[in-house]
Amino acid sequence: MIIFRCRTCHNPAMQEPIIECGLCRLRPLTLNDADALVRHADNPKIAAKVRDRFPNPYTYEDAQKFLAAVVERDDASPEFVLAIEVDGEVVGGIGIVRGTDIERISAELGYWLSEEYWGRGIVTSAIRHFAPWVMERFGLLRLHADTFHDNPASARVLEKAGFKKESVKRRAAIKNGDVKDLNVYVMLR
């Protein structure tokens, strides 16, 4: 179920989603989420599986900087991020980075989840609800997600959520000094 709330009662154009996913809820981040972000994101096991722009260690200053950037974004921004909330607390995030120019109908999907909640189907549920909704909202025809070849758990999450493996980008990334292949998973609208 998707409900909307207004950032301000004076501007209905600024409606934001709250997406009920069964195992979790997706909602806009707020400046008050900094403590929860630090508690759940400050984990080298998470940082090892995502892009380098995800800090490690993840400090309170990192959380404040991230939140200041995402809380005020609008639909013109190339990035769109929602919190993954379980039991009233932010325990992860899910979002897209939209393509530009000729790739404006595509976006890259990204997500992370606190290690405390791994293996419960939370991210699969979040993606199943988020992907079709975000594609409709931004007029996207394609979502893609890249996973490191040595991260089969993330590949399984994407497959369970309806993504299909499209290709492998050989020796396309470097993480912590290791050159890695990237598996490309795609969902089409």
C-alpha positions in Angstrom: 0.0 0.0 0.0 1.3 3.5 -0.9 0.1 6.5 1.0 1.4 10.1 0.6 2.1 12.8 3.0 2.8 16.4 2.3 6.0 18.1 3.4 4.0 21.2 4.1 0.3 21.5 4.1 0.7 24.5 1.7 2.3 22.6 -1.2 0.6 19.5 -2.4 3.2 19.1 -5.2 5.7 18.1 -2.6 3.9 14.9 -1.7 6.2 12.1 -0.5 5.5 8.4 -0.5 5.2 6.1 2.5 5.2 2.6 1.0 4.1 -0.3 3.2 6.0 -3.4 2.1 4.8 -6.0 4.7 8.2 -6.6 6.3 9.3 -3.0 6.2 8.1 0.5 5.3 9.8 2.8 2.9 9.6 6.5 3.8 11.4 9.8 3.2 14.5 10.3 5.3 14.5 13.2 7.9 17.2 15.0 9.7 16.2 13.1 12.8 17.4 9.8 11.3 21.2 10.5 11.8 21.6 8.4 14.9 19.9 5.4 13.4 21.9 5.7 10.2 25.2 5.7 12.2 24.0 2.7 14.3 23.1 0.6 11.3 25.4 1.9 8.5 28.7 1.9 10.4 29.7 -1.6 9.4 32.6 -2.6 7.1 30.6 -5.7 5.9 28.0 -3.3 4.4 30.6 -0.9 3.0 32.5 -3.8 1.3 29.4 -4.6 -0.9 28.5 -1.0 -2.1 30.0 1.9 -3.9 33.0 3.7 -2.4 30.9 6.8 -1.8 29.3 4.9 1.1 31.7 5.9 4.0 33.5 3.5 6.2 33.6 4.2 9.1 30.1 5.8 8.9 30.2 8.7 11.3 27.6 11.1 12.7 29.0 13.8 10.4 28.6 11.5 7.4 25.0 10.9 8.3 24.3 14.6 8.7 25.9 15.5 5.4 24.0 12.7 3.6 20.7 13.7 5.2 21.2 17.4 4.5 21.6 16.5 0.8 18.7 14.1 0.4 16.0 15.7 2.6 15.7 18.7 0.4 16.0 17.0 -3.0 13.1 17.4 -5.4 12.0 15.5 -8.5 14.5 17.3 -10.7 17.4 15.7 -8.7 19.1 12.7 -10.4 19.0 10.9 -7.1 16.0 9.7 -5.2 16.3 7.9 -1.8 13.9 6.4 0.7 14.6 5.0 4.2 14.0 1.3 4.8 12.2 1.3 8.2 11.6 -1.7 10.5 9.9 -1.3 13.8 9.9 2.5 13.6 13.7 2.8 13.0 15.7 3.4 9.8 17.7 0.2 9.2 18.7 0.8 5.5 18.1 2.7 2.4 16.9 2.2 -1.2 17.1 4.6 -4.1 17.9 5.3 -7.7 20.3 7.5 -9.7 18.6 8.5 -12.9 20.3 8.4 -16.2 20.8 11.6 -18.2 20.6 12.6 -21.9 19.8 9.5 -24.0 19.7 7.3 -20.8 17.0 9.4 -19.1 14.5 6.5 -19.3 16.9 4.4 -17.1 18.1 4.5 -13.6 20.5 2.5 -11.4 19.0 0.9 -8.3 21.0 0.8 -5.0 20.2 -0.4 -1.5 21.8 -1.4 1.8 20.5 -3.0 5.0 21.8 -3.3 8.5 23.5 -6.6 9.1 21.2 -7.2 12.0 18.3 -7.6 9.5 20.0 -9.7 6.8 18.4 -12.9 5.6 14.8 -11.9 6.5 13.6 -11.0 3.0 13.3 -7.3 3.9 15.3 -5.9 0.9 13.5 -8.3 -1.5 10.2 -6.9 -0.2 11.4 -3.3 -0.4 12.6 -3.8 -4.0 9.3 -5.5 -5.1 7.3 -2.5 -3.9 9.8 0.3 -4.7 10.8 -0.7 -8.3 7.5 -0.5 -10.1 6.5 2.6 -8.1 9.7 4.5 -8.8 9.6 3.6 -12.5 6.1 5.0 -12.7 6.9 8.1 -10.7 9.8 9.1 -12.9 8.7 7.7 -16.2 11.4 5.1 -16.3 11.5 2.1 -18.6 14.5 0.3 -17.2 16.1 -0.2 -13.8 19.5 -1.8 -13.4 21.6 -2.9 -10.5 25.2 -4.0 -10.5 26.4 -6.5 -7.9 29.9 -7.6 -7.3 30.6 -11.1 -8.6 31.4 -12.2 -5.0 28.1 -11.0 -3.6 25.6 -13.8 -4.4 23.3 -12.7 -1.6 22.6 -9.5 -3.4 22.1 -11.3 -6.7 19.5 -13.6 -5.1 17.7 -10.6 -3.6 17.4 -9.0 -7.1 16.3 -12.2 -8.7 13.6 -12.8 -6.1 12.4 -9.3 -6.6 11.9 -9.9 -10.4 15.2 -8.7 -11.9 16.9 -10.7 -14.6 20.7 -11.1 -15.1 21.5 -9.2 -18.2 25.3 -9.3 -18.5 28.6 -9.4 -16.7 30.9 -6.5 -16.9 34.4 -8.1 -16.7 37.0 -6.4 -14.5 34.8 -3.3 -14.4 35.2 -2.3 -10.7 37.8 -2.0 -8.0 36.9 -2.3 -4.3 39.4 -2.3 -1.5 42.2 -2.9 -4.0 40.5 -5.9 -5.6 39.5 -5.8 -9.3 36.0 -7.3 -9.6 33.4 -8.3 -12.2 30.0 -6.7 -12.0 26.8 -8.7 -12.6 24.2 -6.5 -14.2 20.6 -7.2 -13.2 17.7 -5.5 -15.0 13.9 -4.9 -14.6 12.0 -3.5 -17.5 8.6 -1.8 -17.3 
